């Protein structure tokens, strides 16, 4: 196992972290973890040197933290640093901070959560929690020992990411979605570099886009990987792209099988910063272009079409639809579409045509919105293009 310094802390973190959110389950029920096998996988990873575990209040239908409380018996808790998250959406009043933290401590059977993250900070939650006093509350929880260090996970735009970092000097870490397809998405590379410059540890989630960069590889993409002088699996290419960047502290993987654990541990043992050759880095440009060629809607997210008179989140809808066409992951695409507010979805389009006058790409926006909604709401089956 390789290790990297965790931000400004002296502690060295394993470059691979275990995300406790995609464990094997019983009868397809995500809340029913197959504990014997999951415990075997987790302990094997720790025995091989992995020392960072990432959970969340809602993961596995609320079972993730409880599972960890049992799986980390027999001395395993002392061998790892544990991260979990405050469910920001469940905070209605300041008293909820203590209520939720104390519940999580009980679930995890621990006296201290090493890294406590404010979960999925964005424009919807950060101003509200900040004004509710989450930062002074967290400092008291760190002073009394229930929290070791404070961080946040993030799903929003770069400008807000920078603002959150600048709003508080006490962050130890941040967690961002980042991979070779999301280099300019959300916090992106700019956010990675800004956080590292400020001394924060940067933990990367979705390094393989929930498995989509390793499964159902389109022939055009596989041909590029096959042309590489040094052969790697698509998953290893994705992970090594991240570890090649010294600003990345560690990469989380939500592993579902022992085979995935073993493969990722092997990949992590070969990780080093700044080792990918120029011709290898060029492969990623080709792969990215090959995936983007599968996108039927040429939306650049310029947002000139906004605001829509009916409130439709036009670029957001198109992003979900294009993602489905690239990766053919119907379950995830429909789930993400469901995360949009009901008054932002494509079915509210009245075909007024105002967006058509503004779109520099000359996209037939109303026509594509109708098609996207039918497929993302399971009224039709998707087909590429």
N, C-alpha and C positions, 0 to 999 in steps of 0.2 A: 504494500500500500504506500502511496505517496501522500505527503502532507504539505499543507501551506499555512502560513501565519494567518490567524483569524482577525483581520483588520488591525486595530491598535492593541489587541490583547496579545499576551505572550504565548497563549495556547496555540498549538498546532492542530488543525482540523484535517481529517482525512479528505482527500479530494472528492471522494464519493460519499454522499449521504443517502440514508434510506428514508424514502418518503412512505409514511405509514398510511397509505390511502388506496392502494391497489393490491391488497393482499388476496390470497386465494380465499374463496368463500364457498358456502354450502348452498346448493340448490339455486344458484344464481342470485341469491339475496345478499346484497352488499353489506347489510347489517349483521350477517351471520358469518363471521370470520372462521375459517378452518384453522383453529388455534394450534393444533399439534404441528401441522406443516408450516404455518406462518412463524411459529416460535422457532422451529428448526432452521428456517431460512434466516431469521433475524440473528439468532445466536451464532450461526455459522459466519455471517458477515462480520459480526463483532469479533469473533475469534480470529478472523483474517485481518483485523486492524481497523475496520470501519468504526468511527467513534462519534458520528453525528446522526441523530434521529429527528425526523420532522413529522409532527402530527398536527391535528386540528380538532376543534370542538365538535365539528359536524362530520368529520371523515368517517367513512363506513357507517353512516347513519347514527353517529354518536358512539360507536363501539371501538374506535381506534385508540383513544386514550385509555379506556378500560382494558383493552387487550395489552397495551404496553405495561400497565400496572402489574399485570400477571407475568408477562413474558420477561420482564427485567428482574425477576427474582434471582436468587442464587448468585448474587454478586454482580450481575450484569449491569445494574443501574449505575454502579460506581465506575464502570468502564466507558461510559458514554456521556456526551452532552445532549441534553434533551431540549427540543424546541416544540412549542405548541402556540396556539393563537387565540386571542380574544375574539369571539364572534361579534364583530362590531354591529351587525344588524340586529342583535338581540339586546343591545344596550338602549334602554329607554330612559333611565335616570342614573345619576352618579352612583347610587347604591348598588347598581348592577355590576360595577367593576369588581367589587369585593365578592359578591355572590358568585359570579362566574369563575373568578380565579380560585376561590376556595373549593368550588365543585371540581375544577380541573385537578387541583392538588390531590383531592380525595380519589378521583378516578385513577390518577397516575401513581398513587401510593408513594408519593414523594413529598419531602418538605420544601423543595425548591425546584422551580422550573428554570433551567439554565438560561434559555433565551425565550422571552415572551414577546410575541409579535402581535401587533394590531393587524387584524386579518383583512386583506383586500382593501387597503386604503385607497380612496379615490375621492372625487369631488362630492360624492353623496355622503361619505362618512367622516372624512378628515375634519372639515370645519366644525361639524356638530360635536365630535368627540373632543376636539381641542378646546372648544368653548365650554364643554361640560367638565373640563378639568382633568382629562385623562393623563396629562403629563405630570402634574404634581402628585396625582394619585399613584402613578407608576413609580415615582421617586420614593414615595413612602413605602411601597411594596418592596422595592429594592433595599431600602434601609432596614426593613424588618426581616429581610431574608427570603421572602416568598418568591421573589424574582431575582435572578442573577443579573441579567442584562435585558435591555429593551431594544426591540427592532420593529420592523413593519414589513408586510408583504404588499405588493402593489400591482394594480391592473387599471391603468389610466394613461394620460398623456404625459410627455416628458416635462412640460413646464410645471405641472403640479408635482411631479416627482422631485424636481429640484426645490420647489417651494417647501415641501414637507421636510426635506433634509435641512434646509436653511432655517426652518422654524424652530429647531431644537438641536442643541449641541450634544445631547446625551445619547443619541442613537449609537448603538454598537454595530448594527447590521441592517441590511435590507435584503429582501427576497424578490427577485424579478423574473418574469417570463422572458426567456432569451434563448434563441437557437439560430441556426444559420438562415432560417426562413423569416425570423422575426428580428433581424438586425436593426431595423428602423421602426419597429412596432413598439408601442407603449414606451417604457423607459428606454429600451434599445441600447445600442452601443454607447450613445451619449450618456445615458443614465449610468451604465456600468462604469464608465471612466470617471464621471463626476463623483459618484459615491466612493470609488476607490481613492480618488484624489483627496476626499474629505476624511479618509481614514476608516471608512466603514468596511466591514466584511461584506462581500456580495455573494449571496447564495442564489444559484440559478435553479428555477423550476421549469418544467416542461421542456427539458433539453432535447427530447425526441418528439415534441408536440403530442404528448399522450400516446406515443407509439406510432403515430402516423408517418414519421420519417423512417420507420423500420419495417412497416407492414404494407402489403399491397403496393409494392414499388412499381410505378409505371415503367413499361419497357424503355421509354426514352430516358428515364432517369437511371435505370439499372445499367444501360449501355455506357453511360458516363462513368459510373463506379467501376464497371468492368474494364475500362480503358486505363485505370490507374496502374502505375508500375508496381505499387505496393498494395496488395489486396487487403481490404478490411470489409467487415459487414457494414450495412448502412447505419446500424446503431453505433458502431464504433467510430465511423466517420463523424457522426453528429457529436458524439461526446468529445472526441479528440479536437474538433474545431473549437470547442469551448475551453478545454484545458490548455490549448495553445496560447490562450490569452492570459497573461499574468494577473490581470485585474480580477479574474474569476477566482473566488476563494474555494468554493466547492460546488459540485453539481448534484442535485437531488435526482434520484430515480425511484419511481414507484414500481416496485418489482412484484410480479405475481407468481413466479415459479422459481424453483431452485436453479434451473438452467439459466434464467435471467440473472440471478444473483451471481452465479459462478462466472458468467460471461462478463458482466460489468466489473466484477472485482479484478478479473484478468486485464480488462481494458484499462482500469484505473492504475494498475501496477505499471503500465507502460506510458503513463501520462507525464508530459513535461511541457513547460511553456516554451513558445518560440521554436518549435522543432519541425513544424510542417513546412515542407519546401514550397517554393513559389508555384511550381507546377501542380502541387497538391491543393494549395489554396485556390488555384484557378478552377479546379474541379467544382468547387462549391458555387462559383459563378455560373458554370454551365448547368449544374443541377437546379439552381434557383430559377434560371431562365426556362429550363425544361418544365418545371412545375408551373411556372407562370403562363407558359404557352397553353396549359390545360384550362386556364381561366376563360370562360366565355364572355364575361363582362369586363371591358377594358377600363374599369373604374380606377382612378388614381388617388381617390380619397382627398381630392382638392376641396371638397365641400362647397363648391360654387352653387350646387343645387339646393343648399340650405339657406334659410329655414324653409322647409316644406309647408305650405299653407295648411296641410292636414296633419302635420306633425310627424310624418314618416321619417325614420332615421335611414335615409336612402343609402349612404355609403356603408352603414353598419349592416343593413340587409344584404347588400351586394358582397360584402366581405364574407359573410357566413355562407352565401350561395357559392361563391368562387372556391372557398375552402372545401366545401363538399365535392365540387367537381375535381379538385386537385387530389384529394385524399380518399374520397369515396367512403367516408366515415359518417354514415347516415345518423347513427345514434347521437354522436357528439354534435353534429351540425344542428339537428333538431332541438337538442338540449340548449345549445347556445342561443338559437333563435328564440326559444322560450324564455331566455333571460331578458330579452328586450321587454320594455314596458308595453302593455297592450296598446297604448296610444302611439307607439312608435312603429308598429308592424305594418307590413306591406299592404295588407288588406284594406287599410284606410285610404289608400290612394284613390282620388276622385278623377284621375286622368285630366286634370285641369290644364296640363301642358306647360305650366310655368317653369318647371325644371328643364324642359327641353330647350328653352331659350337660353339657359345659363350654362349648360353642360359643354365644356370645351372638347370633350371626346365624342360628341354627337351620339351619345348612347340613347337608345329608345327606352327611356327610364320607365314609363308606365307599363310597357309591355313586359319588361324584365321583372318588375315588381309583381305583376300578376303571376308569372311563371314561378318566381322564387317562393311566393307564399304558398302556392299549391304544393310544391315539393317539400318545403320545410314544414308544412303542416300535414304531411303524409297523404295528401289528396292525390299525388302522382308519385311514381317512382323516378328517381333521378337517372339521367343518362349523360355521359360526358358531352359537353358542347350544347 
